[in-house]
Amino acid sequence: MDGERLRRWRLVLGGEADGTGRSLGGDDARMDAALAALYDGAPGDGARSAGLGGSAPKVARWLGDIRTYFPSTVVQVMQKDAVERLNLTRLLLEPEMLQAVEPDVHLVGTLLALNRVMPERTRETARAVVRKVVAELEARLAQRTRAAVAGALDRSARTRRPRRAADIDWDRTIRANLANYLPDRRTVVPSTLVGYGRRSNAVQREVVLCVDQSGSMAASVVYSGVFGAALASIRSLKTSLVAFDTAVADLTERLHDPVDVLFGTQLGGGTDINRALAYGQGLITRPADALLVLISDLYEGGVREEMLRRVAEMTSAGVQVIALTALSDDGAPSYDRDNAAALAALGVPVFACTPDAFPDLMAAAIERRDLNRPPERHRDRA
């Protein structure tokens, strides 16, 4: 085995008795020490032989080391593991610690969970960390969301006199003219064109985002706040955002600033989906033009039968209801499969969605396309 492969195996295996016979020096030794501090304890016991302990200076040095020797994506994973495995949550209440970390969605979720116990001297630093992450997410997602949804609003009105070729809905046009099929030429001669109209700037759709703020939904809450603010900036939409656990918080008035939205949430606690849906239903004034997106793992702590009855009532009235078991990049989520199946039986699309896919999902929903068979980029269909 060549030297580089031995080096890589030594870093992967760790410890002196790794069987490679390879010793480390310089930056490699410091990388190994950073990994050892987090991962070298006995499996499953939560302890680390090198250990970070409770020493804030030691943790600060470790945070600086991992940012020096590893790419930011790896740093984010290691920070998340450190918070979960070494119980470093309380150290995030120190401004000095927050200044040393690599901001990411999971860190924001942890800070939001600590919001109610955060000392005043830490609050401004925490807001700065959250604002940096939100700005990065907005740069990546907000404009795409506005463009996709605005385009869908323009196209959602049908016309028999499309003005431009780009406005022709070819799928509907072909279906409307199948009687004019010429077998010898294997073509359809359209006598009627079906196209997309152009909507005015009047409010055309009501969008209600009901976001579960239980602890397992932290990343989904962060993304929901960013998307809610982006949707609220579209004049043709009336967007409301409701965060819930066993109580309901209407954060619509904060949608001008997603950071304010996020600090208005309270991660943790139970879940009463029925109560949140009741509140969301009360916000809807035109059911036929309304879209309600429930973002939840569907573990209902309220009255399940009432929740399902309420969903059936809304869909019967014309409200388009979508249930997202996650809005994040965290992989396959844990969710209540019985409730997911019950919602699906009512005609409600139920699946997890990545943030990058959400703009297209909203566009498809506004155009009333079939979402019961979501594209592959939506995932984990219930």
C-alpha positions as CSV (number, residue, x, y, z in Angstrom):
1,M,0.0,0.0,0.0
2,D,1.5,3.4,-1.0
3,G,2.2,6.1,1.6
4,E,-0.8,8.3,0.8
5,R,-3.2,5.5,1.1
6,L,-1.6,4.5,4.5
7,R,-1.9,8.1,5.6
8,R,-5.6,8.3,4.7
9,W,-6.3,4.9,6.5
10,R,-4.5,6.1,9.6
11,L,-6.7,9.3,9.7
12,V,-9.8,7.2,9.2
13,L,-9.0,4.5,11.8
14,G,-7.5,6.8,14.4
15,G,-5.6,5.7,17.5
16,E,-2.1,4.3,17.9
17,A,-3.2,0.6,17.5
18,D,-4.8,1.0,14.1
19,G,-2.6,-1.6,12.4
20,T,-1.2,0.7,9.7
21,G,2.1,1.2,11.4
22,R,1.9,4.9,10.2
23,S,2.7,7.8,12.5
24,L,1.5,11.3,11.9
25,G,3.1,14.7,12.3
26,G,2.5,18.3,11.5
27,D,-1.0,19.2,10.2
28,D,-1.9,15.5,10.0
29,A,-1.3,15.1,13.7
30,R,-3.4,18.2,14.5
31,M,-6.2,16.9,12.3
32,D,-6.0,13.5,14.1
33,A,-6.2,15.2,17.5
34,A,-9.3,17.2,16.4
35,L,-11.0,14.0,15.3
36,A,-9.9,12.1,18.4
37,A,-11.4,14.7,20.7
38,L,-14.8,14.0,19.2
39,Y,-14.8,10.4,18.0
40,D,-12.2,8.3,19.9
41,G,-14.3,7.3,22.9
42,A,-15.7,3.8,23.5
43,P,-18.6,3.1,21.1
44,G,-21.9,4.3,22.4
45,D,-20.8,5.6,25.8
46,G,-20.8,9.3,24.7
47,A,-17.3,9.8,26.3
48,R,-14.2,10.8,24.4
49,S,-10.7,9.7,25.4
50,A,-9.1,12.9,24.3
51,G,-12.2,14.8,25.3
52,L,-13.3,18.4,25.0
53,G,-14.8,18.5,28.5
54,G,-16.5,21.6,29.7
55,S,-13.6,24.0,29.1
56,A,-14.7,26.9,26.9
57,P,-11.1,27.8,25.9
58,K,-10.5,24.2,24.9
59,V,-13.7,24.0,22.9
60,A,-12.8,27.4,21.2
61,R,-9.4,26.1,20.2
62,W,-11.0,22.9,18.9
63,L,-13.5,24.9,16.8
64,G,-10.7,26.9,15.4
65,D,-8.7,23.8,14.5
66,I,-11.5,22.1,12.6
67,R,-12.1,25.2,10.6
68,T,-8.4,25.3,9.7
69,Y,-8.0,21.7,8.7
70,F,-11.4,20.7,7.3
71,P,-13.8,22.0,4.6
72,S,-16.9,23.9,5.8
73,T,-19.2,21.0,5.0
74,V,-17.2,18.7,7.2
75,V,-16.9,21.4,9.9
76,Q,-20.7,21.6,10.0
77,V,-21.1,17.9,10.5
78,M,-18.4,17.8,13.3
79,Q,-20.0,20.8,15.1
80,K,-23.4,19.0,14.9
81,D,-21.9,15.8,16.3
82,A,-20.1,17.8,19.1
83,V,-23.4,19.4,20.2
84,E,-25.2,16.1,20.2
85,R,-22.5,13.8,21.5
86,L,-20.5,16.0,23.9
87,N,-23.4,18.0,25.3
88,L,-21.9,21.3,24.2
89,T,-25.2,23.1,23.9
90,R,-24.8,25.2,27.0
91,L,-21.5,26.6,25.6
92,L,-23.4,28.1,22.7
93,L,-24.9,30.5,25.2
94,E,-21.4,32.1,25.4
95,P,-20.9,34.9,22.7
96,E,-17.2,33.8,22.4
97,M,-18.3,30.3,21.3
98,L,-20.8,31.6,18.7
99,Q,-18.1,33.7,17.2
100,A,-15.9,30.6,16.7
101,V,-18.5,28.3,15.1
102,E,-19.2,27.8,11.4
103,P,-22.8,29.0,10.9
104,D,-25.2,26.5,9.3
105,V,-28.9,25.4,9.4
106,H,-28.4,22.9,12.2
107,L,-26.6,25.5,14.4
108,V,-29.5,27.9,13.7
109,G,-32.0,25.2,14.8
110,T,-30.0,24.7,18.1
111,L,-29.9,28.5,18.8
112,L,-33.7,28.8,18.2
113,A,-34.3,26.0,20.7
114,L,-32.2,27.9,23.2
115,N,-33.9,31.2,22.4
116,R,-36.0,31.3,25.6
117,V,-33.0,30.7,27.9
118,M,-30.5,32.8,26.0
119,P,-28.9,35.5,28.1
120,E,-29.2,39.1,26.8
121,R,-25.4,39.4,26.2
122,T,-25.6,36.4,23.8
123,R,-28.7,37.4,21.9
124,E,-27.2,39.9,19.5
125,T,-24.4,37.5,18.6
126,A,-26.9,34.7,18.0
127,R,-29.0,37.0,15.8
128,A,-25.9,37.8,13.8
129,V,-25.2,34.1,13.3
130,V,-28.8,33.4,12.3
131,R,-28.8,36.4,9.9
132,K,-25.7,35.2,8.1
133,V,-27.2,31.8,7.5
134,V,-30.6,33.3,6.4
135,A,-28.8,35.6,4.0
136,E,-27.0,32.6,2.4
137,L,-30.3,30.7,2.1
138,E,-32.0,33.7,0.6
139,A,-29.3,34.2,-2.0
140,R,-29.6,30.5,-2.9
141,L,-33.4,30.1,-2.8
142,A,-35.5,33.3,-2.5
143,Q,-35.2,34.6,-6.1
144,R,-35.8,31.1,-7.5
145,T,-38.9,30.9,-5.4
146,R,-40.2,34.3,-6.5
147,A,-39.5,33.5,-10.2
148,A,-41.0,30.0,-10.2
149,V,-44.2,31.1,-8.3
150,A,-44.7,34.3,-10.3
151,G,-44.4,32.4,-13.5
152,A,-46.9,29.8,-12.3
153,L,-49.3,32.6,-11.3
154,D,-49.0,34.0,-14.8
155,R,-49.6,30.7,-16.4
156,S,-52.4,29.5,-14.2
157,A,-55.1,31.3,-16.1
158,R,-56.1,29.5,-19.3
159,T,-57.0,31.2,-22.5
160,R,-58.2,30.0,-25.9
161,R,-56.3,32.8,-27.6
162,P,-52.7,32.6,-26.6
163,R,-50.8,35.6,-28.0
164,R,-47.4,33.9,-28.3
165,A,-46.1,30.5,-29.0
166,A,-44.5,30.4,-25.6
167,D,-47.9,30.8,-24.0
168,I,-49.3,27.7,-25.7
169,D,-50.0,24.8,-23.3
170,W,-49.1,22.0,-25.8
171,D,-50.2,19.1,-23.6
172,R,-53.7,20.5,-23.2
173,T,-53.8,21.7,-26.8
174,I,-53.1,18.2,-28.1
175,R,-55.6,16.6,-25.9
176,A,-58.3,19.1,-27.0
177,N,-57.6,18.3,-30.6
178,L,-57.3,14.5,-30.6
179,A,-60.4,14.3,-32.9
180,N,-58.3,16.1,-35.5
181,Y,-55.6,13.4,-35.6
182,L,-54.5,12.5,-39.2
183,P,-53.3,8.8,-39.2
184,D,-51.5,9.0,-42.6
185,R,-49.5,12.0,-41.4
186,R,-49.3,10.9,-37.8
187,T,-50.0,14.4,-36.6
188,V,-52.8,16.4,-34.9
189,V,-54.2,19.5,-36.7
190,P,-55.1,21.9,-33.9
191,S,-58.3,23.8,-34.5
192,T,-58.3,25.1,-30.9
193,L,-55.3,26.4,-29.0
194,V,-55.2,26.2,-25.2
195,G,-52.8,28.7,-23.7
196,Y,-51.7,30.4,-20.5
197,G,-53.2,33.7,-19.7
198,R,-51.5,36.6,-17.9
199,R,-52.8,37.4,-14.5
200,S,-53.2,40.9,-13.0
201,N,-51.4,42.0,-9.8
202,A,-54.5,41.5,-7.8
203,V,-54.4,38.8,-5.0
204,Q,-55.0,35.5,-6.8
205,R,-53.9,32.9,-4.3
206,E,-54.0,32.5,-0.5
207,V,-51.1,30.5,0.8
208,V,-51.0,29.3,4.4
209,L,-47.8,27.6,5.7
210,C,-48.5,25.6,8.9
211,V,-45.1,24.7,10.3
212,D,-44.5,22.2,13.1
213,Q,-42.0,23.6,15.6
214,S,-41.4,20.4,17.6
215,G,-37.7,19.7,18.2
216,S,-37.3,17.2,15.3
217,M,-38.4,19.8,12.8
218,A,-35.7,22.4,13.4
219,A,-34.2,22.4,9.9
220,S,-37.6,22.5,8.4
221,V,-38.5,25.5,10.5
222,V,-35.5,27.4,9.3
223,Y,-36.2,26.8,5.6
224,S,-39.9,27.5,6.1
225,G,-39.1,31.0,7.5
226,V,-36.9,31.8,4.5
227,F,-39.5,30.5,2.0
228,G,-42.4,32.2,3.9
229,A,-40.6,35.6,3.6
230,A,-39.9,35.0,-0.2
231,L,-43.6,34.1,-0.8
232,A,-44.8,37.1,1.2
233,S,-42.8,39.4,-1.1
234,I,-45.0,38.3,-4.1
235,R,-47.9,40.8,-4.5
236,S,-50.1,38.2,-6.2
237,L,-50.1,36.1,-3.1
238,K,-51.6,36.5,0.3
239,T,-49.1,34.5,2.5
240,S,-49.6,33.5,6.1
241,L,-47.2,31.6,8.3
242,V,-48.3,29.8,11.4
243,A,-45.9,28.0,13.7
244,F,-47.3,25.5,16.2
245,D,-46.6,23.0,18.9
246,T,-49.5,22.5,21.3
247,A,-50.2,26.2,20.8
248,V,-50.3,28.3,17.6
249,A,-48.2,31.4,16.9
250,D,-49.2,33.5,13.9
251,L,-45.9,35.0,12.5
252,T,-47.4,36.5,9.4
253,E,-46.7,40.1,10.6
254,R,-43.0,39.2,10.8
255,L,-42.6,37.9,7.3
256,H,-40.8,41.1,6.2
257,D,-37.8,39.7,8.0
258,P,-37.1,36.0,8.2
259,V,-34.8,36.4,11.1
260,D,-37.7,37.9,13.1
261,V,-39.8,35.0,12.0
262,L,-37.3,32.4,13.2
263,F,-36.8,34.1,16.6
264,G,-40.6,34.1,16.9
265,T,-40.6,30.3,16.9
266,Q,-40.2,28.2,20.0
267,L,-38.6,24.8,19.1
268,G,-39.5,21.8,21.3
269,G,-42.6,20.7,23.0
270,G,-45.6,18.7,21.8
271,T,-47.7,18.8,18.7
272,D,-51.3,19.7,18.0
273,I,-51.8,19.5,14.3
274,N,-55.6,19.8,14.5
275,R,-55.4,23.1,16.4
276,A,-52.9,24.5,13.8
277,L,-55.2,23.4,10.9
278,A,-58.2,25.0,12.6
279,Y,-56.3,28.3,12.8
280,G,-55.1,28.0,9.2
281,Q,-58.5,27.2,8.0
282,G,-59.8,30.4,9.7
283,L,-57.3,32.4,7.7
284,I,-58.7,31.2,4.3
285,T,-61.4,33.4,2.8
286,R,-61.6,31.9,-0.8
287,P,-61.2,28.1,-0.5
288,A,-61.0,27.6,-4.3
289,D,-58.0,29.9,-4.5
290,A,-56.3,28.7,-1.4
291,L,-53.2,26.5,-0.8
292,L,-52.4,25.2,2.7
293,V,-49.0,23.6,3.2
294,L,-48.6,21.5,6.4
295,I,-45.0,21.0,7.2
296,S,-44.9,18.4,10.0
297,D,-43.7,14.9,10.9
298,L,-47.4,14.2,11.4
299,Y,-47.0,12.8,15.0
300,E,-50.3,14.2,16.3
301,G,-50.7,15.0,19.9
302,G,-54.2,16.4,19.5
303,V,-57.4,14.7,18.3
304,R,-56.5,12.6,15.2
305,E,-60.1,12.1,14.0
306,E,-60.8,15.8,14.2
307,M,-57.6,16.5,12.3
308,L,-58.6,14.2,9.4
309,R,-62.2,15.5,9.4
310,R,-60.9,19.1,9.1
311,V,-58.6,18.2,6.2
312,A,-61.5,16.5,4.4
313,E,-63.6,19.5,5.0
314,M,-61.0,21.8,3.5
315,T,-60.3,19.7,0.5
316,S,-64.1,19.3,-0.1
317,A,-64.4,23.1,-0.1
318,G,-61.7,23.4,-2.7
319,V,-58.6,24.1,-0.6
320,Q,-55.5,22.5,-2.0
321,V,-53.8,20.8,1.0
322,I,-50.2,19.5,0.8
323,A,-48.3,17.7,3.7
324,L,-44.6,17.8,3.7
325,T,-43.0,15.4,6.3
326,A,-39.8,17.5,6.1
327,L,-38.5,20.5,4.3
328,S,-34.8,19.9,4.6
329,D,-31.7,18.2,3.2
330,D,-31.4,15.9,6.2
331,G,-32.2,12.6,4.5
332,A,-35.3,10.4,4.9
333,P,-37.3,11.8,7.8
334,S,-39.1,10.0,10.6
335,Y,-42.8,10.6,10.4
336,D,-46.2,9.0,11.4
337,R,-46.9,6.7,8.5
338,D,-50.4,5.9,9.6
339,N,-51.4,9.6,9.5
340,A,-49.5,10.0,6.3
341,A,-51.5,7.2,4.7
342,A,-54.8,8.6,6.1
343,L,-54.1,12.0,4.6
344,A,-53.1,10.4,1.3
345,A,-56.4,8.5,1.3
346,L,-58.1,11.9,1.4
347,G,-56.2,13.0,-1.7
348,V,-53.6,15.0,0.1
349,P,-50.1,14.6,-1.4
350,V,-47.7,13.6,1.4
351,F,-43.9,13.5,0.9
352,A,-40.7,15.1,2.1
353,C,-39.2,17.8,0.0
354,T,-35.7,19.3,-0.3
355,P,-35.3,23.1,-0.2
356,D,-34.0,23.2,-3.7
357,A,-37.2,21.4,-5.0
358,F,-39.6,23.6,-3.0
359,P,-39.9,26.5,-5.6
360,D,-40.9,24.1,-8.3
361,L,-43.3,22.3,-5.9
362,M,-45.0,25.6,-5.2
363,A,-45.2,26.4,-8.9
364,A,-46.8,23.0,-9.6
365,A,-49.3,23.4,-6.8
366,I,-50.4,26.9,-8.0
367,E,-50.9,25.5,-11.5
368,R,-52.9,22.7,-9.9
369,R,-50.7,20.0,-11.4
370,D,-51.1,16.5,-10.1
371,L,-48.8,16.2,-7.0
372,N,-49.9,12.7,-6.0
373,R,-47.0,11.4,-8.1
374,P,-44.3,13.9,-7.3
375,P,-41.2,14.2,-9.4
376,E,-38.1,12.4,-8.1
377,R,-36.6,15.5,-6.7
378,H,-39.4,15.4,-4.1
379,R,-38.6,12.4,-2.0
380,D,-39.9,9.9,0.5
381,R,-43.4,9.6,-0.8
382,A,-45.7,8.3,2.0
